[in-house]
């Protein structure tokens, strides 16, 4: 994940990548320590995503025909169908 600094709704030249993923209270958390530089340095940032956020991101990417997002949607539907089948056969 990359956190970009925005100024006037335009990407600035500063970005910070992070692979520091954690799970906290059932949410995905990514920390971006000491984001910014010089006088624009801000305190640490954290991005928190719920599963609903992830589903909405996958849906948005699938709407743009992103191949992996389309596959993920199919996998979610297949898993749901299998769960339904197991319930019916129990």
Secondary structure, 3 states (H helix, E strand, C coil): CEEEEEECCEEEEEEEECCCEEEECCEEEEEECCCCCHHHCCCCEEEEECHHHHHHHHHHHHHCCCHHHHHHHHHHHHHHHHHHHHHHHC
